[in-house]
Amino acid sequence: MTTEPTDEILSLAADFPAATRKEWLKLVAGALKGAPFEKLVSRTDDGLRIEPLYGRDPGAKPVPGRAPGAPWQVLARVDHPDPAAANAEARHEIANGATGLSVAFAGAIGSYGYGVDTSEAALARVFDGVDFATTAVELDLGWRGEDAARLLAGLIAANGLEPAATAVRFGFDPIGALAVTGSSPTAWRETAPSFAAGIADLQRRGFAGPFAAADARPIHDAGGSQAQELAFALAAATAYLRALEAGGLALDAARALIFFRLAVDADQFLSIAKLRALRLLWARIEEACGLAPRPVFVSATTAWRMLTKRDPWVNLLRSTVAAFSAGLGGADAVTVLPFTAALGLPDRFARRLARNTQLILIEEANLAKVADPAAGAGAAGDLTAQLCRAAWRLFQEIEAAGGAVPALAAGLIQGQVAAVRTAREAAVATRRDPLTGTSAFPDIAELPVAVLDVTPVTLAPAHAGALTCEPLPRIRLAEPYEHLRDASDRTLAATGTRPKIFLANLGTPADFTARATFAKNFFEAGGIAAVTNQGFSDRDAMVAAFRASGAKLACLCSSDEVYGKEAVDAARALASAGARRVYLAGRPGRLEAALQEAGVRNFIHAGCDVLQALQGAHGMLGLG
């Protein structure tokens, strides 16, 4: 049977009346059963409101950015300290789909423990065979930026290449270097003219730029918020704009010499909104300068702080969401950190997955085909607008303090970031923000993942700082849990067994399974192996099993009903049997005083401070 083609247009759901927000709110009120609507509203680190439901914004316009339909530059990370190895990786990446290179120098903001040396011989070897005419190159320079830029420019000239035909983003960023190192060899009144002169020299040689990077990663790496990242990047870019103007450039020419670098993470909607907000905010600064806005180049890098050492395969999912967000947010270039970067120097396999993540998003998912696909989506538009307002207020505070450099010197920026970092770390400690594979669903018997056997080469500034400030720290959110797991690994290596906790499962499997599973995940997040069972016929059997387990800790697991009948007696029995500490999975309720008198010292439940409880358990076991 065949059917003839038809020109009839099908209108899906045409026979159903359009739903209204009023009707939806009525249903919500019924489901909430008297609870306030605010229960469904969440807040970002900046206190921005996230509604449970958004409508379409029919009047929205796309945010001008990457050329419509054009793919972003797929940047492959080059950071091997050995020049020959770095060159081999760079050429391999280009041959297999990368359209650009993100070159991290030792001591740079994004070096993360490794990086290329700035010597002339090293640079010549790293870039041997790299076609600058067809390959974009973005430099992450660090505090030795001028040396590397000058040497690379000389190398390009020595190879007979026309600088104007290359696509090199040199990435001068003295303010970013000051933020992460806490030191600058000269005061800003001296650094600014030198910064402008270095860029002017590259322009005279024929390079098109952009040359200066306004990098928000120091804020993100330190645990800051999205608005804080944007405000810092805007303040740095404004300082660079002023320096270039003071160096003799017209503002219209100066703005074209600046680009932005942002971190993107697994928070999809906020990452998209952050990229869109940056473009709108920079356009506002251009207008304030009397300029007609033009799209600025934005480079995005997947976030360091979200990476984990434990169950690092989850990093592939985190990085995919981050790269997806960067693409939809309109990034002009994207660098994906390999999934093993937190463990050491990634091997070729990890780098291939980083590269192919982007290639699949571009070539198979076709993410680059639509210009600003978030335009018109109520959630994206509202978050973008809120971020713009919040970041602009912070930017004005920085400007009122004299600009980015004085604000760093006074500790204004560091103090604001520290407050957010503290709240963020508390959310991780209580698992309000769970880290899959680390604080949630850990695999205590996971197999190791390969990285290269290369010694880290992070460099500290070797100059006496004429300008100093409190350096912004570089964190990964998983580190506190990883320290506990490392201590467990050391115990395993030294004794042949991990620290253990005995799960005293009371009642039937229907009674204890849920809380036993919770307790197992809870303690194994700290490297403490859970010795579980199918319950016991009587109290003597439970005590015998505890003694046979070799565990020094015990945790009662069952339902509230069973706890009411058996928990106090079971806790006394375990304490008498030699348990150094007895825990109970769940909230104690009216039994709290009796349970504590019987020997229960900790109650573990959703919302408690998991990290503090695990650290206490390590202390009881004498783990270092």
N, C-alpha and C positions, 0 to 999 in steps of 0.2 A: 504494500500500500504506500502510495506516495502522496505528498501534500504539495499543493502549489504555493509558491511564495505569496505573501500578502503585504500590502502597505498599511494594514491596520496597526495603529499604535495601541499597545496595551498599557493601561494605567493601573498600576498595582494598588491594591487597597482602595480603589475608587468608590466601592460600595460601602465603605465604612466612614463614619463621621470623623472629622479631624479631632484629635485629642487636644485638650486645652491644659494649660498649667494649673488652672483652678481645679480641674478634675483630678489631675495628678496629685495635687496637694491634699485633696480630700482623701484619696487612697492612702497617702503617706500618713496622714493623721490617724487613720484607722489602724495602720500597721504599728505605729509608734505607741498606741494605747496610752496616750496622755504624756508621753515623754516629749521634751521640747524638740523642735525642728533642728536646733543647733547641734543636736547629737549627730546629725548627718553631715555637718559641715566640718571640714578639716582645715588646718592652717599650715602654711609653709614655715621655713626657718625665719622668714622675714615677717611672719604674722599675716601673710596674705591669705585671703579667704578663698577656699575651694568649695564650690557648691556641689551638691550631689547630681544636679542635672542642669544642663544649659540648652538653650534654644539656639537656632541658627541665626547668625547676624547677616541679614540680606544686604546690608549696606556696606559691608566690609570691603576694603580694597587690598590687593596684594602688597606686601612690603617689598619694595625694590631691592633686589639682591643679585644673586647669581643669574647669569643670562638664562632666560627661559628655555627649557629643554636641554641645556648644556650639563654634562656630568661634572661633578666636582673633581678636583685633582686627587688622585689616590696616592697619598704620600707613604712611602715605606721608611721606616725608622732605620737610621744608620748610627750606631753607637758603639761598635766594637773597638776596644782600645788598640788592637793590632791593626795597623793601616792596611796590610794585605788582606786580612780577613774582612775588614770593613768594605774594602773594594769588591771583594768576591761577592759579598752579600748584596751590595748596591747593584752590581751588574746583573746578578741573578734576579733581583726584584724587578728591575726594569724589563728584563727579558720575559718576565712572566706576568706582566700586566700592570705594574705600578707605573704611574705617569709622572711621579715626582719623588724626591727624596727629602726626608726631614732629618737633617744632620745635627745631632746633639753633641756638643763639645763638653769635655770634662768640666764639671763645676757649673754647668748651665742649669737654668731653672728646671728643665725637663730631662736632665741627665740621669737621675734616679740610680746613681751608683756607678755609671760607666760613662763613656764618651770618647770622642775623637780628640787627639792631641792637636795643638795649634801650631806645631812647627811646620816649616816650609816643606821639609821632606815628607812628613806625614800627610799633609794635604795633597801633595803631588801624587802620592801613592793611593790615597783614598779615592781621588777623582780620576784616576787613570782609566781611560776608555769611556768615561761618562760624557755623553753628548749634551752639552749645555744648551744647544739650540732646540732640542726636542724634549728635554727633561727639566721640569721645574725643580728648583732647589730652594729649600727653606732652611735657614740657619738658626739654631738655638745656641746663641753665642756665649751667654754668661758674662762674667766680669772681665774676661780677656777678649772681649768682642772686637775691639779695634784691630788687634794683631791678626786675628783670624780673617777678618774682612779684607784687610790690606793684602794679606798673603794670597787669599783666593782671587782677588782682583788681578794681582800680578800673575798668577798661574793661568788665568783665562787669557790675559794678554800674551803671555809667552807661548800659548798654544795657537796664536793667530786668530782667535775668535773675536768677532765684533761684540763688544759688551751689550750693545743695543739689541742684539739678536738673542740674548740669553734671558731666562726668566729666573733671576736670583732674588730672593727676599732675604736681605742680609740680617735683619732682626736685631738691630741695635736696641738695647733696652737697659740703660743704666739704672733706671728707677726700679725695674724688676729685680735687677742684680742687687741693689741696695736692700730691697725688701727681704730677700731670702738669705743674704749673707750678713746683713746688719752693718755693713761697712762700705765706704767708698773712698778711693785714694785722694779725691779732691772734693771740695765743697761744691754745691750745685752751681754756684755762680761761675765756677771754673769748668765744671763738667759740661754745662749747657753749651758754651761756645765750642768746646772740643767736639761734642756730639754733632753740632751743626756743621763744623768744619770737616769732620770725617765723612759726612753724607755729601757735602758739597764736592769733596775730592772724588768720590765715586761717581757723582753726576758728571763731573768734568771728563772722567774717563769714558763716559758714554753709557753707563748703566742706567736703566729706567726706573729701578726700584719696584716696589716700595722698600724702604731701608729701615724704618723704625717700627718696632713691634710694641704695641700696647698690650701687655700680657696679663690676663686675669688669673692665670694658674697659681701664682703665689698665694692668692686668697683662697682658691678652691683647695689647694694642697694643704692649707693650714686649717681647713674645716669651716671656712666662711660660708656665707649665704649667697644666693644668686644676686640679690641687690648689691651686696658688698663687692662681689666680683665686678659687676658692671660699673659701679661707682669708681672703683680703683682704676679699671682700664680707661674709663673716660678721663679721670684726673691725669693719668700718665700721658694719654694722647694729647690732652690740652697743654700739658707742660712741654711736650715735644713740639707741638704746633707753635707755641710761644718762642721756644728756642730757635726753631727754624726761621721764624719771622725776624727775630732779633739778628739772625745770621745773614739777613739780606734777602730772603725769599718772600715773594708775595704769598698771602694766605692761600690763594687758589692753587698755587703750585705746591705749597708746603703740605697741604692736606693729602695730596696724591702720594706723598712719600711715607705715609703712615698706614700700617695695617694692624688688625687686631688678632689676638690669639685667645681662645676660650677653651675651657675644659667642658666636656659633656659627659654625663653619667647615666645611670640606669633609670633616673627619673625622667621618663620620656617627655611628659608634657611641659615640665619646667625647663628642660633642656631646649626644647623647641621654642618656648616663649622667651628664653634668655637670648637666643640668637636673634630672634625677631626684634626684641626690645633694644638690643644693642644698636641695630641699624637705625631705629627710630630716634634713639637718644643722640647718636652721632649726627643725624640729620638736623636735630634741634640745635646742636652746637654749631653746625655749619650755618644755619639760618641766623644764629646770634652773631656770627662773624660777617654777615652780609653776603653769604654765598648761597647759590642755589644747590641744594643737596644732590650729591652723586653717590651711587652705591660704593661702599668701602669694601676692601678685601678682608674677608674673615676666614681665619684658619681655625679648625677645631681639632682637639686631641681628646681621645677617651681618657677618663679620669684615673689618676694614680690612686686616689684615696679609696676608691671602691674595690680595688683589687685585693684578693686574698691569697695567702700561701696555702691554706688548707682547702682541699677539694677545688683546686684551681680551674678545673674544667667548667665550673660555674662562671668563671670570668669570661668564657666565650659567650655566654648568654648576656652578661652585663655589657660587654663590648659591642655585641650586635645591636642591642637596644640603643646604646649610646651613639653608634655610627648611624643607625636609622634616624635617630633624632637630629643629628647634625645634618644629614642629607635633607630631611624635611624642613629643617629650620633655615636652610639656605646657605650653609657653609660653602665657601669656594674651594676649600681644601680640607681633607680629613686625614688624620693620623690615628691608627688604631694601635694601642700598646699591646704587644703580644701577651697571651694569657698567662705566661709564666714569668712575666717581668718582675713580680714581687719576690720570686724565688732566686733570681740571679739573671745572668745574661741569657736571653732566649736563644734557642737553637733555630735551625732553618725550618723545622716543622712548625714551631710556634709562629714564626714570622709568616710562613705561608698561609696559615689560618687567618692571621691578622689582615693580610692583603686580600685573601679571597672573600673575607667577610664583606669588604667593600665592593669587590667585583660582582658578587652575587646581588647585592642591593642595587647596583647600577644596571647590570646587564640582564639580570633575570627578573628582579622585582620592578625594574624601571622607575625607581624612585625619583630620578632626576628629570623625568619627562614633564612634570607639572611644576610651574613656578608658584612658590609659596602655597602648597596645598592646605596649609592650616588656615588660610584666609577664609573667613566666614564661619569657621567652627567656633561656637560660643565659648568653649573652655579655653581654647588657644587665644582668642581675642581678649577675653577678660584677664587671663593671667599675664598676657603681654602688657596690657594697659596698667595693671596693678604694679608689675615689675618696673615699668617706666617711671611711675610716680615714686615708688620706694627708692629706686636707684638714684633718681634725680635729687631727692632730698638728701641722701648720703653724699652725693657728688657736691652739692652746695655746701655741706658741712666741711668737706675736705677743702673746697675752694676758700671758704671763710677762714680756714686755718692757715691759708697761704699757699695751698696747692699740695700735690702729692708728696713732695719731698719734706716740707715742713710738717705735714700731718704724720708722716712716718717718724720723723725725728722726735715729735712730741708724744708718740705712742697712741695717737688717736685711732688710727686704723687697726693697730694690733689689739687694742682694748676691745673694739667692736667685734673683731673676729674671734677673740678669745671667749666672749660671752656666748656666741653662737656655737663655738666648738664645744664648750662645756655642756650645753644643752644637747648637742648632737651625740656626744659621748655618753651622756646619761641615757639617751634613747636607745643606744646600742647596748649598754649595760643591762637595761631592763628588757631588752628584746622587743621594745615598741617598734624599733627598726631592726628586724631580724636580718642576719647575714647568712644566707643559705649556704650550707656546707661548713659553716664555721660556728656560729652561735645557734643555728637551727639546723636540724637534720645532719649532724656531723657523722662522718665515717671514720671511726677511730682506727680502723684497720686499712685505711686507704694506701694504695701503692704510691711510691715516689714518682715524681714527674721529672724528666730530664731537663737540665739546663747546662750551658757550657761551663767548663771548669776554668773560669777567668776571674782573677782577683779584682774587686771593685777599685775604682780610681777616683772617687770623689775628691775634689780639690777645694781647699779653703783658701780665701784670698790671702796672698802673700804680701800684702801691703799694709802699711800703718794707716788706719782710717782717719782721714781728716774730717769725715762725716760719718757718724755712727748712729745706729738705732737698734731697737730690739728686733732681732731677726724673726721673721714669721716661720714657725715650725713646719715641717713636712710630715704629715701623718697618713697612716692608713687606718681605717676604722676597725679593722679586724685585729690589729696588733695585740691588744690586751688578751684576747682569747688565744692568739697564737703563742704568746709567752707561756701560757698555762700548758698548752699542748706540747711545747718544746720541753718543758720540765718533765712531763709524762714520758716523752721519748727518751730523755736522759735516764730516767728511772728504769725504763724497759731495757735500755742498752746495758745498764750497770747490773741489774738484778735478774733479767730475763722475764720479768712480769711487770705489768702496769699497776699503778695504784688502783684500788678497787673499792666499790661500794656495794654492799649487799642489799638487794631489794626484798624487803619482807612483805611479800604479797599475801594479803589477808582475804579470806573468803573464796569465792569462785572466780574463774576468769572473767565472767561478766562484771564482777565487782571491781577487780583490780587492773584489768588490761589497760584502760585509758590512762590511768595515773602512772602505771608502771612504764608505759611507753613515754609519757611525759618526763618521768624521772630519768629514764635511760638517756634520752636526748639531752636533758638538762646537764647531767654530770659528765657525759662524754664530750660535751662542748668544751669542758676543761681538761679533757684527757683522762678522766677517771672512769675506768671500765665498770659497767653495771653488770653484776652477777644476778641474773634473773632466774625465775623458776615458775612452776605452775601452781603455787600455793602449797599448803601444808595440812596434814591431817590433824595435827594438834600443836600446842606450843612447844613441846619438847622437840618435835621434828623441825620446827623453825629454828630453834636455838642450835640444834645439831648441824643444820645446813649452814647457819651463819658461821659457826666455828670451822666447819670444813672448807668454807670459801676462802679463808685467809684474809678476808676484808677487815679493815679497821673501822669502817664507817657503815652505817645502815640507814635505810630509808623505808618507812612504812608507806605502803601503797594500797589503797582500797577506796571504797565509796564512803560517803559521809555516814550512811546507815551502819556500815560495818565498823567504822571508826568509833561510833558511839558505843558499840558493844565490846570491841576488842583492843582498840588502840592503846589505851592506858596500860593494860596488862602486858601487851606485846612490847611496848617501849621499855617497861621495867625489866622484862626478861632480856632484852637485847643489851641494855645498859649493864645488867648483872653479868651477862656473858662476855663483857669486855669491849663493847662498842665504844670507841672514843667519842663519837658524836652520833646522835640519832636525829634523823630528819623525818619530816612527814610531808608527803605530797598532797597539797591542798591547803585550804584555809582552815584554821583550827576552830573558829566559831566559839560556841559556848564551852568547848572542851579545852580552851587554851591553857588555863591555869592548871588543870589536872594533868594535861600532857607535859607541860613544863616541869611540874613536880615529879613526873614519872621519868624525866630525862630527855624529852624532846627539846632541842635547842634551836632548830631552824624549821620554818615552814616554807616550802617552795611551791610557788603557784604563779600563774600568769600575772605579769606586772611587777613581780618582786625583782630586786636587784640581783640578777643572775651572776654577774661578774663578781660582786662582793661575796656572794655565797660560795662561789667556786674558789675564790682566793682564800676564803676562810678555811675551806676544806683542804686546800694545799698546805695552809699553815698548820692545820691539825696533823697532817701527814708528814710534815717536815720536808716538803719538796721545795727546792730552790731553783 
